[in-house]
Amino acid sequence: MSIRVNLDKILAERGLSLTTLSERVGVTIANLSILKTGKAKAVRFSTLDALCRVLECQPGDILSHDGD
Amino acid sequence: MSTTPENDLSTRLARPLGEKSLSSSLSTALKVAHVLFSISFGLAIVTAVVGIGLSIAHAFNWVPAMPSVSGTGRTVFNHWTIAVPYLAFAVIGTRGALLIVQRLQRIFASFVANEPFAPDNAIHLRSIWVTLIVIEISRIMAWVLMHGLTAVFASNEDITFPKGLGEPLDLVRLFLVFVVLILAEVFRRGTQLRNEAELTV
């Protein structure tokens, strides 16, 4: 998959743990881990909206596309 | 609070999946059906071996005609043109029914486990409609063979055919097979959607 999830980088910049993010966003740690490791097949807009609100960023900061 | 029989029944009817649900009650019924069809299959095999053997022996005049068996039994055991297709279909039919019950048991086990769209359920349903098609084709072939062989080899005898095979073309049966086929495709699509949703965050 060419879509890269940069959650690790943003969490490090904000000094947040996955556990804290999970509590604030309302998504389980297991699902956030699936997203972080690039195993997710799809992301709901509601999840993306919650992540952007909590991390105070844009969707483009979390997701990027690797052109081949 | 004690559970009255009415409350227990309405609870079961209200819960389609999981423990103490309608599916678990049906699972119990399927266990009983499995035992009954297993016994029927065993009896069908024994009857087929004995019946076909007797009818062929009678054709060669090695044994006399069956005296006072019931009408259908006398017709089947005394005429190999009827015994061979009729009893062969009985074996195929009971074996097919047993296979269907076994597949249904696995489907309902997944319902009780709250996994109605388990990946294997689409395969089980497909197997059920294929088995139904095989049973129906066997029934039609048995009917055609029974009448055809009798017309060729026993046309001078006055024979009343057993009614167990029904009519050669039964639209109700074919419609039911078609319904199961559609349900199998619906389940297959449901399984695909479930798989897609599994890794959606």
Boltz contact constraints between the chains, C-beta under 6 A:
constraints:
  - contact:
      token1: [A, 31]
      token2: [B, 201]
      max_distance: 6.0
  - contact:
      token1: [A, 35]
      token2: [B, 201]
      max_distance: 6.0
  - contact:
      token1: [A, 40]
      token2: [B, 199]
      max_distance: 6.0
  - contact:
      token1: [A, 40]
      token2: [B, 201]
      max_distance: 6.0
  - contact:
      token1: [A, 41]
      token2: [B, 199]
      max_distance: 6.0
  - contact:
      token1: [A, 42]
      token2: [B, 200]
      max_distance: 6.0
  - contact:
      token1: [A, 43]
      token2: [B, 201]
      max_distance: 6.0
  - contact:
      token1: [A, 47]
      token2: [B, 201]
      max_distance: 6.0
